[in-house]
């Protein structure tokens, strides 16, 4: 687990604040995140199914990811997915379903973009079992313990082993949680 605050340059912060965190940024409604209980909005930079970028912002976040990985001596062989996710409050639920993004070895790189947000990322003690290609979602939580609780803070970067089941807490009240999520190996 690597967590670093204030990794973004002033120019990158300005681009995020003046473009992504505005009311004219193109968000697209998704019927579900980890399940149909949790619709959200996204802006896909690189789809799981495509090898070519879907958004001009993909290159922007890829450059930041490469700089972060170089600093922390991590190698990016292949980026499997990138999206900006905007989630909001679900008063009846604490967090999304515990899940993994892929069933193969990978890392999750998260950029927290929203100022004054709530909605931590929970990384649990249970890992996806090698050789089980079907279980990406834990609908029943078999005594999961939180290993890491990553508090959202604007311009915080977090990187963790993607085989750990993880979940996003929902922001409280009228707050939004906007993150950039990239998976790679």
HELIX and SHEET records of a PDB file:
HELIX    1   1 UNK A   10  UNK A   15  1                                   6    
HELIX    2   2 UNK A   16  UNK A   20  3                                   5    
HELIX    3   3 UNK A   57  UNK A   71  1                                  15    
SHEET    1   A 7 UNK A   2  UNK A   4  0                                        
SHEET    2   A 7 UNK A 157  UNK A 161 -1                                        
SHEET    3   A 7 UNK A 107  UNK A 112 -1                                        
SHEET    4   A 7 UNK A 177  UNK A 184 -1                                        
SHEET    5   A 7 UNK A  79  UNK A  87 -1                                        
SHEET    6   A 7 UNK A  40  UNK A  46 -1                                        
SHEET    7   A 7 UNK A  28  UNK A  30 -1                                        
SHEET    1   B 2 UNK A  98  UNK A  99  0                                        
SHEET    2   B 2 UNK A 137  UNK A 138 -1                                        
SHEET    1   C 3 UNK A 146  UNK A 150  0                                        
SHEET    2   C 3 UNK A 121  UNK A 127 -1                                        
SHEET    3   C 3 UNK A 164  UNK A 168 -1                                        
END                                                                             
